[in-house]
Amino acid sequence: MTTLKALQEQKLALERQIAELQQKSRSEAIAKIKELMKESGLKLADLSERAVTGKSAKPAKKVPPKYRNKSTGETWSGRGLQPNWLKAAMAAGKKIEDFAM
């Protein structure tokens, strides 16, 4: 009959084998990728999100405000969640058109 200690030793041995195989597999994959990149003339920068998708990494343009609280000067572009000042004013009976710029 196997003991708990023997099973734990087997577990440790298997975990070491798994880690070694994972490292070997990773190293082989990296070597293959480097070779393919060398053959294709690719550089690391060619693998960036922009190069892959064709999309620019530029930040979105700031949208001009559409609504202004005349008493405080706070603004809202109309995108995203309504700001608290606008919610409170609308709850007090004002219309969103009252704040249009």
Secondary structure, 3 states (H helix, E strand, C coil): CCCHHHHHHHHHHHHHHHHHHHHHHHHHHHHHHHHHHHHHCCCHHHHCHHHHHCCCCCCCCCCCCCEECCCCCCEECCCCCCCHHHHHHHHCCCCHHHHEC
